[in-house]
Amino acid sequence: MPRRSAGGRAGGDQHQVRGYIERQRDEIERLRASENIALPVDLDYPSISGLSKEIQHKLSQARPQTLGQASRIPGVTPAQFHC
């Protein structure tokens, strides 16, 4: 029978949690690396087919200067920049 920690989880769960934490750390590093990537001043967001019309509109209105700024616009997620 697997040993359980004080929280009642089996020892194998710690391995799964560790993997999750490592993936989150990798994601944080990717976000940090893209934080200061400059966006062209004249970027035509409606021409980017992978973005929804709502996000195209939000980005066109906000005109973020960097990917970091764009990712902080409400409703905009980092995944939308991988289109």
PLY file of the C-alpha trace (Angstrom):
ply
format ascii 1.0
element vertex 83
property float x
property float y
property float z
element edge 82
property int vertex1
property int vertex2
end_header
0.00 0.00 0.00
1.46 3.45 -0.91
2.52 5.70 1.92
0.42 8.75 2.36
1.64 12.16 3.40
-0.04 14.27 6.05
-2.29 15.66 3.32
-3.50 12.16 2.46
-1.81 11.96 -0.93
0.02 8.92 -2.15
3.76 9.27 -2.78
3.22 9.04 -6.56
1.23 12.25 -6.48
4.35 14.16 -5.46
5.97 13.11 -8.72
2.97 14.42 -10.67
3.01 17.70 -8.75
6.72 18.09 -9.40
6.10 17.67 -13.13
3.35 20.27 -13.01
5.59 22.72 -11.15
8.38 22.22 -13.71
5.95 22.92 -16.59
4.75 26.06 -14.83
8.34 27.24 -14.34
9.02 26.66 -18.04
5.93 28.69 -18.94
7.03 31.53 -16.65
10.44 31.60 -18.35
8.80 31.74 -21.81
6.60 34.60 -20.66
9.56 36.48 -19.21
11.50 36.01 -22.43
8.63 37.43 -24.50
7.85 40.29 -22.07
9.98 42.87 -23.89
9.53 41.73 -27.48
8.58 44.87 -29.37
5.50 44.92 -31.57
5.57 46.99 -34.77
3.88 50.35 -34.31
1.86 49.84 -37.49
0.88 46.21 -36.82
-2.46 45.50 -38.51
-4.20 43.28 -35.94
-7.29 42.60 -38.10
-5.00 40.97 -40.68
-3.91 38.34 -38.14
-6.33 35.52 -38.89
-5.53 33.51 -35.74
-6.95 36.22 -33.49
-10.66 36.54 -32.75
-12.41 39.71 -33.91
-12.79 40.77 -30.26
-9.06 40.43 -29.57
-8.16 42.13 -32.86
-10.33 45.07 -31.78
-8.86 45.22 -28.26
-5.29 45.17 -29.57
-6.09 47.77 -32.23
-7.54 50.07 -29.58
-4.74 49.55 -26.99
-1.82 49.53 -29.47
0.55 47.73 -27.05
4.24 48.35 -27.62
5.40 44.91 -26.38
4.06 41.38 -26.07
4.11 41.86 -22.31
1.79 44.85 -22.54
-0.48 42.99 -24.94
-0.74 40.00 -22.62
-2.01 42.25 -19.81
-4.99 43.51 -21.81
-8.15 42.01 -20.27
-9.31 39.03 -22.31
-6.00 38.57 -24.11
-4.09 35.41 -23.27
-0.47 34.48 -24.05
-1.69 31.53 -26.11
-3.28 33.90 -28.61
0.17 35.11 -29.64
1.22 31.67 -30.80
-1.05 31.77 -33.83
0 1
1 2
2 3
3 4
4 5
5 6
6 7
7 8
8 9
9 10
10 11
11 12
12 13
13 14
14 15
15 16
16 17
17 18
18 19
19 20
20 21
21 22
22 23
23 24
24 25
25 26
26 27
27 28
28 29
29 30
30 31
31 32
32 33
33 34
34 35
35 36
36 37
37 38
38 39
39 40
40 41
41 42
42 43
43 44
44 45
45 46
46 47
47 48
48 49
49 50
50 51
51 52
52 53
53 54
54 55
55 56
56 57
57 58
58 59
59 60
60 61
61 62
62 63
63 64
64 65
65 66
66 67
67 68
68 69
69 70
70 71
71 72
72 73
73 74
74 75
75 76
76 77
77 78
78 79
79 80
80 81
81 82
